[in-house]
Amino acid sequence: MSIEIPVKLLHEAEGHIVSIEMKTRESFRGKLIEAEDNMNCRLEGVIQTQKDGSTARLNNVYLRGSSITYFVFPEMLRNAPMLKNLDKPTKGQGIGMGIGRQAQRQAKGMSYLFG
């Protein structure tokens, strides 16, 4: 089983400042020290913001991946190497709308009705 792009990007963010929002609507902002493949994360130097707006400073936080809603990564990760090849289709990968050859032939044969 291979690691997919979101998890690779999460590992690439290790050592950088990230923001994480939880399902409880709490948010954590700090330095991502370690990330696991199941998206469990350990942060240092964290500012925790409760959903009512109150904040707290924490030294270390361990967040369970299944309760994370989303991550905010640094802008510099936009140029990460794993995102370079997303725009170019690989060999055997189509770029069309996903209709098969049979549907294309039928559409060509019926084009005189609509055009």
C-alpha positions in Angstrom: 0.0 0.0 0.0 1.4 3.3 -1.0 1.2 6.7 0.8 -1.0 9.1 -1.0 -0.3 12.8 -1.7 -2.2 14.4 1.3 -0.2 12.2 3.8 3.1 13.0 1.9 2.3 16.7 2.1 1.6 16.3 5.8 5.1 14.7 6.3 6.6 17.5 4.2 5.2 20.0 6.6 7.1 18.6 9.6 9.2 21.3 11.1 7.0 24.1 9.9 4.2 26.1 11.6 0.7 24.7 10.8 -2.8 25.4 11.9 -5.2 22.5 12.6 -8.9 22.7 13.3 -10.6 19.9 15.2 -14.2 18.6 14.9 -14.9 20.3 18.2 -14.1 23.6 16.4 -11.0 24.2 18.5 -7.9 25.3 16.6 -4.2 24.7 17.3 -1.3 26.6 15.7 2.2 25.4 16.3 5.3 23.7 15.0 4.5 20.3 13.5 7.1 18.0 15.1 5.8 14.6 14.0 3.0 13.4 11.8 1.9 9.8 11.4 0.3 8.1 8.3 -3.1 8.1 10.1 -2.7 11.9 10.5 -2.0 11.8 14.2 0.1 14.9 14.9 2.4 16.3 17.6 2.8 20.0 17.8 5.2 22.2 19.9 4.8 25.8 21.0 1.1 25.7 20.5 -1.6 28.4 20.7 -5.0 26.8 21.3 -8.1 28.7 20.4 -11.4 27.5 21.8 -14.6 28.0 19.8 -15.6 30.8 22.1 -12.4 32.7 21.2 -10.4 32.2 24.3 -6.7 31.2 23.9 -4.2 29.2 25.8 -0.4 28.5 25.3 0.7 24.9 25.5 4.1 23.4 25.2 3.2 20.1 23.5 0.0 18.8 22.0 -0.8 15.4 20.5 -3.8 15.4 18.2 -5.7 12.4 17.0 -6.0 12.3 13.2 -9.6 11.0 13.1 -10.8 14.1 15.0 -9.0 16.7 12.7 -11.2 18.6 10.3 -8.5 20.4 8.3 -4.9 21.6 8.1 -3.5 24.9 7.0 0.0 24.5 5.6 2.6 27.1 5.0 2.5 28.8 1.6 6.0 27.5 0.7 4.6 23.9 0.5 2.8 25.0 -2.7 6.0 24.2 -4.5 6.4 20.8 -2.9 7.8 18.2 -5.4 4.9 15.8 -5.0 2.5 18.4 -6.3 4.5 19.1 -9.5 3.2 16.1 -11.6 -0.5 16.6 -10.7 -1.2 18.7 -13.7 0.3 16.3 -16.2 -1.6 13.1 -16.9 0.5 9.9 -16.8 0.6 7.4 -19.6 -2.7 5.6 -19.8 -4.5 8.2 -17.9 -7.2 10.1 -19.8 -7.9 13.8 -19.7 -11.4 13.8 -21.2 -14.8 13.7 -19.6 -14.7 9.9 -19.0 -17.0 8.8 -21.8 -16.0 5.5 -23.4 -15.4 4.7 -27.1 -18.8 3.2 -27.5 -20.5 6.4 -26.3 -18.3 8.5 -28.5 -19.2 6.4 -31.6 -22.9 6.7 -30.7 -22.5 10.4 -30.3 -20.8 10.8 -33.7 -23.5 8.7 -35.4 -26.3 10.9 -33.8 -24.6 14.2 -34.4 -26.8 14.9 -37.5 -29.8 15.1 -35.2 -28.4 18.0 -33.1 -26.1 19.8 -35.3 
